[in-house]
């Protein structure tokens, strides 16, 4: 078969032959004419389902002709529109999909303009209640994967167009529904939108949906009242008052829960932005991690909208902070063993998460409407982080740790409880607490030292898990690992070292292990910074009220003494600790060099961790319990393994040999 013949066959497979399409179009026109003449509109609807329900069988031009036919039929017969219009959105919405590449304006996308025109006719002449019910049902079920295109980004854009069309139809229908109980219809609208977010959470971008959320919540107006009613004036006034209250509650619940749902797999960037702020406030020679700054205009609008709805974000945050400490303290100060206390703590925060973060907006008994705690926390965090307002709330390190455990630990138990946006919030408040501790004259080391061990270890696990669950966001990962390092430096040596060793023994994520070895290196080679008398006096210095108001946030933290206390490390390498480290290195080597079917080879996934260990050894090679034969034994073992892999590979090209070359460079450094 020639290439031309093959192309012709593919074309005929994907679209109807010209003659066949003419028959389809003729059938539709005859059915419409018969329906107008006989009044049997359901028959026409049936013909539409049979002939036009699968647009993938038509070319773009053919789909335009079918849409033009439907538009003409509905425009010329209002009774037809009223009778069968409710059945058309499900059929028409699939006509938005096409092979359009979105290089040009959206209005040029095949089918979109015609679908909107048909929806306009339906909104004006159709049965508003039936159309509303069908449209909300459709909104809650459409998926990005419904689009036949293989381009994920374009599939998302087609989904966005479908949401736009359906929302326009739903809004138009709401304005035509005369009801005493508009809250019922508002609840259905917001539930369908929340469901749509939930089943389409894997996306490149939610920008369009953020704007739809804001636009709907801002522009919502109550549907009109019935033209007449038999109710007494007092009863009608009571119903209207109740409905106004319910609609306001529904809108705040909708706003906060939609924000929470958007941020399941996405972060706003609170933690990274605040970390960069701290770096900008540090001495001029500080190294900047990145240039990220929080810039999300739609969140400005959503925050302003929340305030206009009288949401008391500050009070909600204070209540959350207080209840978090009460929750954690109920376990932290018991007489249980550490393992039992940890198990109870995890069980407690998971149960709490189910009750406070996973509950429905409207209770199953329809007796209460609740704002989303996750959405509320994100809005309040935005008000602090974006505007750099640090006098609204003081958060202690203990409070930040309690909140982080409450927000992050449940995700360790079940993936359904992983909300990256909440992780972002938790890490932000931890950095905020460390900053405020120094700024307000408190001692971070004392604050961390006062935290019960079971709480601190659970917190470290939470930070570690946050780096894993958001591993695709390198900025967030770095900021979280830096926070972990900061807290480990503030905790006691035993607690910090035990956590590091347990992580390196048990953590299944090799990329995290390599990073934790790096943390061990930093804490083992750097001297503790001891604050001198001048720095101490500056910490407790008082400034005028005017200066406090105008300059407080522009003054960097006082410089620590440049004289480090020689020999005092954050983690001192005692004999027992060195023994633990060498045991970990032996375990890593046994995992890195394994015997396959064809002989020994290097596991590339373990290589970064092994390199991290070897680099660590090089930097501490002169330590009392490391230098000498034990150090040389590690070098000899690695060289022996390298030789075995090279001999097994022979002249063949092996994927592990590239790693061997890198490893040989590292080993050569150890022998210098």
C-alpha positions as semicolon CSV with decimal commas, in nm:
position;residue;x (nm);y (nm);z (nm)
1;X;0,000;0,000;0,000
2;X;0,135;0,344;-0,093
3;X;0,162;0,628;0,157
4;X;-0,118;0,810;-0,026
5;X;-0,347;0,508;-0,005
6;X;-0,272;0,470;0,365
7;X;-0,354;0,835;0,433
8;X;-0,680;0,804;0,244
9;X;-0,774;0,496;0,445
10;X;-0,693;0,670;0,774
11;X;-0,911;0,964;0,671
12;X;-1,203;0,740;0,586
13;X;-1,160;0,557;0,916
14;X;-1,178;0,876;1,122
15;X;-1,460;1,055;0,937
16;X;-1,759;0,956;0,732
17;X;-1,748;0,948;0,355
18;X;-1,894;1,263;0,200
19;X;-2,203;1,081;0,079
20;X;-2,263;0,922;0,417
21;X;-2,242;1,255;0,597
22;X;-2,493;1,410;0,358
23;X;-2,731;1,128;0,449
24;X;-2,679;1,200;0,821
25;X;-2,743;1,571;0,775
26;X;-3,048;1,502;0,558
27;X;-3,185;1,263;0,822
28;X;-3,147;1,529;1,091
29;X;-3,320;1,793;0,881
30;X;-3,610;1,561;0,798
31;X;-3,647;1,464;1,163
32;X;-3,654;1,829;1,268
33;X;-3,917;1,910;1,006
34;X;-4,132;1,613;1,113
35;X;-4,102;1,719;1,478
36;X;-4,215;2,073;1,399
37;X;-4,509;1,941;1,201
38;X;-4,619;1,665;1,441
39;X;-4,505;1,807;1,772
40;X;-4,321;1,480;1,847
41;X;-4,000;1,642;1,964
42;X;-3,876;1,336;2,150
43;X;-3,844;1,154;1,817
44;X;-3,611;1,428;1,694
45;X;-3,410;1,401;2,016
46;X;-3,378;1,027;1,957
47;X;-3,255;1,081;1,601
48;X;-2,995;1,327;1,733
49;X;-2,870;1,066;1,980
50;X;-2,845;0,804;1,706
51;X;-2,685;1,017;1,436
52;X;-2,483;1,283;1,619
53;X;-2,387;1,154;1,964
54;X;-2,033;1,057;1,856
55;X;-1,855;1,361;1,710
56;X;-1,527;1,172;1,669
57;X;-1,671;1,027;1,348
58;X;-1,698;1,372;1,189
59;X;-1,443;1,617;1,057
60;X;-1,428;1,967;1,204
61;X;-1,624;2,106;0,909
62;X;-1,888;1,835;0,945
63;X;-1,924;1,904;1,316
64;X;-1,977;2,271;1,239
65;X;-2,257;2,178;0,998
66;X;-2,429;1,959;1,258
67;X;-2,405;2,232;1,520
68;X;-2,541;2,485;1,270
69;X;-2,834;2,253;1,202
70;X;-2,912;2,215;1,574
71;X;-2,883;2,589;1,630
72;X;-3,118;2,659;1,341
73;X;-3,371;2,398;1,456
74;X;-3,384;2,537;1,809
75;X;-3,390;2,900;1,700
76;X;-3,691;2,849;1,471
77;X;-3,894;2,641;1,717
78;X;-3,911;2,765;2,077
79;X;-4,141;2,481;2,177
80;X;-3,881;2,229;2,060
81;X;-3,619;2,407;2,272
82;X;-3,842;2,393;2,578
83;X;-3,926;2,025;2,525
84;X;-3,589;1,867;2,448
85;X;-3,332;2,134;2,538
86;X;-3,253;1,969;2,872
87;X;-3,124;1,661;2,686
88;X;-2,879;1,847;2,463
89;X;-2,588;1,970;2,685
90;X;-2,451;1,617;2,733
91;X;-2,453;1,562;2,356
92;X;-2,314;1,904;2,266
93;X;-2,031;1,929;2,518
94;X;-1,824;1,664;2,339
95;X;-1,828;1,880;2,023
96;X;-1,582;2,115;2,193
97;X;-1,304;1,857;2,154
98;X;-1,107;1,886;1,831
99;X;-0,755;1,885;1,691
100;X;-0,715;2,258;1,763
101;X;-0,362;2,340;1,886
102;X;-0,453;2,663;2,072
103;X;-0,188;2,861;1,889
104;X;-0,451;3,117;1,787
105;X;-0,741;3,268;1,983
106;X;-0,991;3,036;2,150
107;X;-1,276;3,171;1,939
108;X;-1,119;2,998;1,641
109;X;-1,138;2,656;1,806
110;X;-1,382;2,444;1,602
111;X;-1,726;2,407;1,756
112;X;-1,682;2,631;2,060
113;X;-1,864;2,938;1,926
114;X;-2,157;2,732;1,795
115;X;-2,192;2,540;2,122
116;X;-2,203;2,868;2,314
117;X;-2,470;3,004;2,078
118;X;-2,680;2,691;2,125
119;X;-2,639;2,716;2,503
120;X;-2,753;3,078;2,479
121;X;-3,073;2,969;2,303
122;X;-3,125;2,695;2,562
123;X;-3,075;2,941;2,847
124;X;-3,336;3,180;2,706
125;X;-3,600;2,942;2,573
126;X;-3,531;2,610;2,749
127;X;-3,677;2,469;3,068
128;X;-3,451;2,639;3,320
129;X;-3,488;2,389;3,605
130;X;-3,437;2,081;3,389
131;X;-3,142;2,242;3,213
132;X;-2,991;2,342;3,547
133;X;-3,019;1,989;3,684
134;X;-2,867;1,831;3,373
135;X;-2,588;2,089;3,351
136;X;-2,480;2,053;3,714
137;X;-2,486;1,676;3,676
138;X;-2,272;1,705;3,364
139;X;-2,027;1,947;3,529
140;X;-1,961;1,700;3,808
141;X;-1,879;1,416;3,567
142;X;-1,676;1,561;3,277
143;X;-1,307;1,468;3,284
144;X;-0,991;1,592;3,121
145;X;-0,937;1,240;2,992
146;X;-1,265;1,258;2,796
147;X;-1,078;1,449;2,527
148;X;-0,939;1,222;2,252
149;X;-0,625;1,435;2,214
150;X;-0,301;1,285;2,345
151;X;-0,164;1,628;2,437
152;X;-0,232;1,663;2,810
153;X;-0,203;2,041;2,810
154;X;-0,452;2,077;2,524
155;X;-0,685;1,825;2,688
156;X;-0,689;2,051;2,995
157;X;-0,775;2,351;2,779
158;X;-1,066;2,165;2,619
159;X;-1,183;2,074;2,968
160;X;-1,160;2,441;3,071
161;X;-1,373;2,538;2,772
162;X;-1,634;2,281;2,870
163;X;-1,641;2,416;3,225
164;X;-1,680;2,769;3,092
165;X;-1,971;2,673;2,865
166;X;-2,148;2,479;3,139
167;X;-2,098;2,753;3,397
168;X;-2,243;3,011;3,160
169;X;-2,547;2,789;3,108
170;X;-2,585;2,719;3,480
171;X;-2,562;3,089;3,567
172;X;-2,818;3,180;3,303
173;X;-3,056;2,911;3,426
174;X;-3,019;3,028;3,786
175;X;-3,136;3,375;3,688
176;X;-3,456;3,229;3,543
177;X;-3,549;2,989;3,822
178;X;-3,816;3,143;4,044
179;X;-3,786;2,990;4,388
180;X;-3,830;3,058;4,757
181;X;-3,534;2,833;4,835
182;X;-3,235;2,940;4,622
183;X;-2,987;2,781;4,864
184;X;-3,086;2,441;4,726
185;X;-2,976;2,538;4,376
186;X;-2,662;2,713;4,497
187;X;-2,562;2,401;4,692
188;X;-2,605;2,188;4,379
189;X;-2,392;2,429;4,174
190;X;-2,103;2,444;4,416
191;X;-2,112;2,068;4,479
192;X;-2,085;1,996;4,107
193;X;-1,788;2,234;4,074
194;X;-1,610;2,084;4,377
195;X;-1,667;1,734;4,238
196;X;-1,524;1,842;3,904
197;X;-1,210;1,973;4,074
198;X;-1,179;1,651;4,271
199;X;-1,190;1,415;3,972
200;X;-0,958;1,636;3,765
201;X;-0,688;1,720;4,020
202;X;-0,391;1,610;3,806
203;X;-0,330;1,922;3,597
204;X;-0,056;2,144;3,461
205;X;-0,236;2,458;3,570
206;X;-0,553;2,557;3,756
207;X;-0,536;2,925;3,658
208;X;-0,857;2,917;3,456
209;X;-1,055;2,741;3,729
210;X;-0,922;2,980;3,996
211;X;-1,074;3,263;3,792
212;X;-1,404;3,078;3,742
213;X;-1,426;3,026;4,118
214;X;-1,369;3,393;4,189
215;X;-1,604;3,514;3,916
216;X;-1,891;3,291;4,023
217;X;-1,859;3,367;4,395
218;X;-1,826;3,742;4,337
219;X;-2,107;3,775;4,082
220;X;-2,359;3,538;4,237
221;X;-2,701;3,692;4,281
222;X;-3,006;3,533;4,435
223;X;-3,252;3,381;4,184
224;X;-3,584;3,566;4,160
225;X;-3,877;3,494;4,390
226;X;-4,196;3,335;4,257
227;X;-4,436;3,580;4,098
228;X;-4,694;3,496;4,361
229;X;-4,716;3,296;4,683
230;X;-4,985;3,206;4,936
231;X;-4,749;3,246;5,231
232;X;-4,815;3,518;5,491
233;X;-4,582;3,817;5,478
234;X;-4,417;3,725;5,810
235;X;-4,349;3,370;5,696
236;X;-4,210;3,494;5,365
237;X;-3,982;3,739;5,545
238;X;-3,854;3,461;5,771
239;X;-3,782;3,234;5,475
240;X;-3,599;3,512;5,293
241;X;-3,388;3,590;5,598
242;X;-3,297;3,223;5,645
243;X;-3,216;3,184;5,277
244;X;-2,992;3,491;5,274
245;X;-2,798;3,344;5,566
246;X;-2,774;3,001;5,404
247;X;-2,652;3,143;5,074
248;X;-2,382;3,345;5,250
249;X;-2,268;3,034;5,440
250;X;-2,271;2,829;5,122
251;X;-2,060;3,086;4,937
252;X;-1,794;3,096;5,210
253;X;-1,794;2,716;5,229
254;X;-1,765;2,698;4,850
255;X;-1,483;2,952;4,838
256;X;-1,273;2,787;5,108
257;X;-1,330;2,427;4,998
258;X;-1,253;2,504;4,633
259;X;-0,923;2,664;4,741
260;X;-0,846;2,357;4,950
261;X;-0,924;2,124;4,658
262;X;-0,715;2,321;4,411
263;X;-0,415;2,282;4,641
264;X;-0,415;1,903;4,670
265;X;-0,125;1,871;4,425
266;X;-0,028;2,237;4,398
267;X;0,143;2,483;4,632
268;X;0,102;2,858;4,638
269;X;0,466;2,909;4,741
270;X;0,427;3,053;5,092
271;X;0,729;2,871;5,236
272;X;0,968;2,942;4,947
273;X;0,866;3,308;4,933
274;X;0,917;3,356;5,308
275;X;1,250;3,174;5,303
276;X;1,368;3,406;5,027
277;X;1,244;3,702;5,231
278;X;1,460;3,588;5,523
279;X;1,758;3,559;5,290
280;X;1,700;3,909;5,156
281;X;1,693;4,037;5,514
282;X;2,020;3,862;5,599
283;X;2,368;4,013;5,547
284;X;2,451;4,128;5,195
285;X;2,680;3,833;5,126
286;X;2,403;3,576;5,178
287;X;2,356;3,332;4,892
288;X;2,010;3,336;4,740
289;X;1,848;3,000;4,671
290;X;1,621;3,135;4,397
291;X;1,438;3,449;4,292
292;X;1,087;3,319;4,357
293;X;0,841;3,572;4,494
294;X;0,476;3,508;4,571
295;X;0,277;3,652;4,281
296;X;-0,076;3,517;4,244
297;X;-0,318;3,802;4,164
298;X;-0,624;3,578;4,180
299;X;-0,540;3,499;4,543
300;X;-0,550;3,872;4,615
301;X;-0,903;3,876;4,478
302;X;-1,007;3,564;4,668
303;X;-0,867;3,706;4,993
304;X;-1,058;4,032;4,942
305;X;-1,370;3,834;4,859
306;X;-1,333;3,631;5,179
307;X;-1,314;3,952;5,380
308;X;-1,623;4,087;5,205
309;X;-1,803;3,769;5,314
310;X;-1,705;3,851;5,675
311;X;-1,481;3,549;5,715
312;X;-1,282;3,596;6,038
313;X;-0,958;3,439;5,916
314;X;-0,750;3,552;6,214
315;X;-0,988;3,400;6,465
316;X;-1,003;3,076;6,267
317;X;-0,624;3,052;6,263
318;X;-0,593;3,122;6,636
319;X;-0,852;2,854;6,708
320;X;-0,663;2,608;6,487
321;X;-0,333;2,688;6,656
322;X;-0,484;2,647;7,004
323;X;-0,666;2,324;6,922
324;X;-0,352;2,182;6,760
325;X;-0,151;2,227;7,078
326;X;-0,431;2,081;7,289
327;X;-0,451;1,782;7,056
328;X;-0,077;1,710;7,058
329;X;-0,035;1,778;7,431
330;X;-0,304;1,522;7,514
331;X;-0,056;1,253;7,405
332;X;0,285;1,417;7,446
333;X;0,283;1,430;7,825
334;X;0,148;1,083;7,899
335;X;0,353;0,812;8,072
336;X;0,335;0,578;7,771
337;X;0,648;0,441;7,611
338;X;0,782;0,634;7,315
339;X;0,653;0,379;7,063
340;X;0,307;0,365;7,221
341;X;0,286;0,742;7,245
342;X;0,389;0,779;6,881
343;X;0,126;0,527;6,769
344;X;-0,143;0,705;6,971
345;X;-0,033;1,041;6,835
346;X;-0,057;0,921;6,475
347;X;-0,399;0,767;6,537
348;X;-0,517;1,086;6,702
349;X;-0,411;1,322;6,422
350;X;-0,552;1,091;6,153
351;X;-0,890;1,082;6,327
352;X;-0,877;1,457;6,372
353;X;-0,792;1,503;6,004
354;X;-1,088;1,293;5,898
355;X;-1,320;1,493;6,121
356;X;-1,195;1,842;6,045
357;X;-1,040;1,834;5,698
358;X;-1,230;1,561;5,513
359;X;-1,584;1,634;5,627
360;X;-1,851;1,738;5,377
361;X;-1,937;2,104;5,341
362;X;-2,295;2,013;5,418
363;X;-2,339;1,751;5,689
364;X;-2,508;1,424;5,598
365;X;-2,807;1,530;5,809
366;X;-2,814;1,867;5,625
367;X;-2,802;2,044;5,961
368;X;-2,475;2,235;5,926
369;X;-2,264;2,414;5,666
370;X;-1,894;2,439;5,748
371;X;-1,613;2,639;5,596
372;X;-1,312;2,437;5,484
373;X;-1,037;2,456;5,743
374;X;-0,773;2,392;5,477
375;X;-0,898;2,676;5,259
376;X;-0,925;2,912;5,555
377;X;-0,566;2,837;5,660
378;X;-0,441;2,908;5,309
379;X;-0,624;3,241;5,296
380;X;-0,489;3,353;5,634
381;X;-0,137;3,238;5,549
382;X;-0,160;3,443;5,230
383;X;-0,260;3,750;5,429
384;X;0,056;3,715;5,641
385;X;0,306;3,583;5,389
386;X;0,220;3,796;5,089
387;X;0,182;4,126;5,274
388;X;0,463;4,048;5,525
389;X;0,244;4,146;5,819
390;X;0,421;4,006;6,124
391;X;0,241;4,187;6,406
392;X;-0,097;4,020;6,357
393;X;-0,013;3,690;6,524
394;X;0,278;3,553;6,727
395;X;0,345;3,184;6,673
396;X;0,579;2,996;6,905
397;X;0,801;2,718;6,774
398;X;0,601;2,463;6,975
399;X;0,275;2,584;6,819
400;X;0,422;2,567;6,468
401;X;0,546;2,213;6,533
402;X;0,202;2,105;6,658
403;X;0,030;2,251;6,352
404;X;0,279;2,086;6,115
405;X;0,222;1,744;6,271
406;X;-0,153;1,791;6,243
407;X;-0,134;1,892;5,876
408;X;0,134;1,657;5,742
409;X;0,142;1,333;5,944
410;X;-0,201;1,202;5,827
411;X;-0,060;1,184;5,473
412;X;0,201;0,935;5,591
413;X;-0,083;0,699;5,683
414;X;-0,294;0,738;5,367
415;X;-0,228;0,909;5,035
416;X;-0,581;1,057;5,036
417;X;-0,466;1,284;5,318
418;X;-0,176;1,435;5,123
419;X;-0,253;1,800;5,049
420;X;0,057;1,977;4,922
421;X;-0,100;2,315;4,983
422;X;-0,134;2,231;5,352
423;X;0,228;2,114;5,361
424;X;0,323;2,454;5,221
425;X;0,123;2,624;5,497
426;X;0,288;2,409;5,765
427;X;0,644;2,478;5,647
428;X;0,570;2,851;5,621
429;X;0,457;2,873;5,983
430;X;0,760;2,679;6,104
431;X;0,995;2,926;5,937
432;X;0,777;3,209;6,063
433;X;0,801;3,078;6,421
434;X;1,180;3,047;6,405
435;X;1,201;3,402;6,271
436;X;0,965;3,541;6,537
437;X;1,150;3,356;6,813
438;X;1,471;3,544;6,738
439;X;1,294;3,869;6,658
440;X;1,099;3,873;6,985
441;X;1,398;3,791;7,205
442;X;1,325;3,424;7,267
443;X;1,586;3,149;7,249
444;X;1,503;2,900;6,969
445;X;1,728;2,635;7,122
446;X;1,540;2,651;7,452
447;X;1,205;2,643;7,274
448;X;1,298;2,333;7,075
449;X;1,456;2,173;7,380
450;X;1,128;2,205;7,571
451;X;0,934;2,006;7,311
452;X;0,872;1,643;7,418
453;X;1,085;1,394;7,228
454;X;0,788;1,202;7,087
455;X;0,652;1,524;6,938
456;X;0,987;1,635;6,802
457;X;1,057;1,300;6,634
458;X;0,709;1,298;6,480
459;X;0,774;1,649;6,353
460;X;1,103;1,546;6,194
461;X;0,923;1,258;6,022
462;X;0,662;1,503;5,897
463;X;0,927;1,731;5,745
464;X;1,095;1,435;5,581
465;X;0,764;1,318;5,436
466;X;0,689;1,668;5,306
467;X;1,011;1,664;5,104
468;X;0,913;1,329;4,953
469;X;0,552;1,417;4,873
470;X;0,658;1,742;4,702
471;X;0,978;1,606;4,545
472;X;0,889;1,751;4,202
473;X;0,910;2,104;4,347
474;X;1,284;2,149;4,394
475;X;1,252;2,490;4,562
476;X;1,005;2,362;4,821
477;X;1,214;2,050;4,877
478;X;1,524;2,260;4,945
479;X;1,342;2,495;5,182
480;X;1,193;2,202;5,375
481;X;1,525;2,019;5,404
482;X;1,687;2,342;5,521
483;X;1,416;2,376;5,784
484;X;1,481;2,018;5,896
485;X;1,852;2,095;5,924
486;X;1,774;2,408;6,123
487;X;1,560;2,219;6,373
488;X;1,812;1,936;6,402
489;X;2,075;2,196;6,487
490;X;1,848;2,334;6,761
491;X;1,759;1,995;6,909
492;X;1,982;1,792;7,140
493;X;2,262;1,591;6,980
494;X;2,114;1,256;7,076
495;X;1,770;1,333;6,936
496;X;1,913;1,468;6,611
497;X;2,164;1,189;6,557
498;X;1,913;0,915;6,640
499;X;1,667;1,058;6,391
500;X;1,932;1,075;6,120
501;X;2,048;0,717;6,181
502;X;1,693;0,579;6,190
503;X;1,613;0,759;5,866
504;X;1,922;0,624;5,692
505;X;1,838;0,273;5,809
506;X;1,467;0,266;5,729
507;X;1,375;0,534;5,475
508;X;1,290;0,373;5,137
509;X;1,362;0,687;4,934
510;X;1,724;0,697;4,819
511;X;1,716;1,061;4,709
512;X;1,611;1,155;5,061
513;X;1,885;0,938;5,212
514;X;2,150;1,121;5,012
515;X;2,014;1,453;5,139
516;X;2,008;1,331;5,499
517;X;2,373;1,223;5,473
518;X;2,438;1,580;5,363
519;X;2,256;1,705;5,673
520;X;2,473;1,478;5,891
521;X;2,781;1,620;5,722
522;X;2,675;1,980;5,792
523;X;2,598;1,913;6,157
524;X;2,920;1,713;6,211
525;X;3,170;1,954;6,059
526;X;3,033;2,294;6,160
527;X;3,106;2,449;6,496
528;X;2,813;2,569;6,703
529;X;2,763;2,942;6,683
530;X;2,775;3,088;7,032
531;X;2,620;3,430;7,069
532;X;2,854;3,689;7,214
533;X;2,759;3,957;7,466
534;X;2,700;4,225;7,203
535;X;2,469;4,005;6,997
536;X;2,285;3,901;7,313
537;X;2,232;4,261;7,417
538;X;2,107;4,348;7,069
539;X;1,850;4,067;7,088
540;X;1,700;4,222;7,398
541;X;1,743;4,584;7,292
542;X;1,435;4,807;7,302
543;X;1,355;5,053;7,027
544;X;1,108;5,337;7,014
545;X;0,744;5,278;6,925
546;X;0,786;5,483;6,608
547;X;1,093;5,288;6,500
548;X;0,915;4,965;6,580
549;X;0,630;5,063;6,355
550;X;0,838;5,185;6,064
551;X;1,161;4,989;6,072
552;X;1,119;4,669;6,263
553;X;1,067;4,449;5,960
554;X;1,356;4,606;5,771
555;X;1,620;4,530;6,035
556;X;1,790;4,193;5,988
557;X;1,845;3,965;6,286
558;X;2,159;4,055;6,484
559;X;2,477;3,897;6,364
560;X;2,601;3,605;6,570
561;X;2,949;3,615;6,709
562;X;3,212;3,549;6,447
563;X;3,402;3,354;6,711
564;X;3,266;3,002;6,701
565;X;3,326;2,781;6,998
566;X;3,607;2,565;6,863
567;X;3,556;2,191;6,884
568;X;3,187;2,206;6,978
569;X;2,990;2,068;6,686
570;X;2,617;2,037;6,646
571;X;2,680;1,661;6,639
572;X;3,005;1,535;6,788
573;X;3,131;1,210;6,637
574;X;3,173;0,993;6,942
575;X;3,299;0,636;6,912
576;X;2,948;0,488;6,922
577;X;2,819;0,732;6,663
578;X;3,112;0,655;6,435
579;X;3,035;0,284;6,471
580;X;2,677;0,355;6,362
581;X;2,798;0,554;6,062
582;X;3,034;0,278;5,945
583;X;2,752;0,025;5,981
584;X;2,535;0,244;5,762
585;X;2,810;0,272;5,501
586;X;2,850;-0,108;5,495
587;X;2,474;-0,146;5,447
588;X;2,478;0,109;5,166
589;X;2,765;-0,070;4,988
590;X;2,585;-0,404;5,008
591;X;2,279;-0,243;4,849
592;X;2,479;-0,055;4,585
593;X;2,688;-0,349;4,465
594;X;2,472;-0,654;4,399
595;X;2,508;-0,978;4,208
596;X;2,280;-1,003;3,908
597;X;2,228;-1,289;3,665
598;X;2,540;-1,189;3,473
599;X;2,754;-1,097;3,772
600;X;2,813;-0,796;3,999
601;X;2,677;-0,456;3,896
602;X;2,626;-0,110;4,044
603;X;2,273;-0,008;4,139
604;X;2,246;0,346;4,005
605;X;1,963;0,437;4,243
606;X;2,189;0,378;4,543
607;X;2,487;0,560;4,391
608;X;2,396;0,915;4,514
609;X;2,367;0,789;4,872
610;X;2,698;0,603;4,853
611;X;2,869;0,910;4,709
612;X;2,724;1,122;4,988
613;X;2,868;0,883;5,248
614;X;3,212;0,885;5,084
615;X;3,217;1,265;5,061
616;X;3,118;1,279;5,428
617;X;3,404;1,044;5,520
618;X;3,652;1,258;5,331
619;X;3,551;1,571;5,522
620;X;3,575;1,401;5,864
621;X;3,873;1,178;5,780
622;X;4,086;1,332;6,054
623;X;3,832;1,270;6,333
624;X;3,965;1,056;6,618
625;X;3,747;0,751;6,561
626;X;3,746;0,765;6,180
627;X;4,104;0,808;6,070
628;X;4,323;0,505;6,033
629;X;4,238;0,150;5,935
630;X;3,859;0,180;5,941
631;X;3,873;0,464;5,692
632;X;4,112;0,268;5,470
633;X;3,891;-0,043;5,490
634;X;3,601;0,149;5,335
635;X;3,823;0,274;5,053
636;X;3,953;-0,078;4,987
637;X;3,602;-0,228;4,982
638;X;3,473;0,028;4,735
639;X;3,774;-0,018;4,508
640;X;3,726;-0,395;4,518
641;X;3,359;-0,361;4,423
642;X;3,446;-0,122;4,139
643;X;3,699;-0,369;4,002
644;X;3,443;-0,651;4,014
645;X;3,184;-0,452;3,819
646;X;3,439;-0,347;3,556
647;X;3,566;-0,703;3,509
648;X;3,212;-0,835;3,478
649;X;3,123;-0,575;3,215
650;X;3,435;-0,646;3,008
651;X;3,422;-0,462;2,677
652;X;3,042;-0,442;2,683
653;X;2,865;-0,114;2,736
654;X;2,684;-0,119;3,070
655;X;2,456;0,141;3,220
656;X;2,633;0,093;3,552
657;X;2,975;0,180;3,407
658;X;2,883;0,547;3,383
659;X;2,817;0,543;3,756
660;X;3,142;0,356;3,811
661;X;3,333;0,636;3,643
662;X;3,175;0,891;3,874
663;X;3,242;0,672;4,177
664;X;3,608;0,625;4,082
665;X;3,658;1,001;4,087
666;X;3,511;1,014;4,438
667;X;3,733;0,728;4,559
668;X;4,044;0,890;4,413
669;X;3,967;1,191;4,627
670;X;3,954;0,969;4,936
671;X;4,307;0,843;4,870
672;X;4,465;1,187;4,841
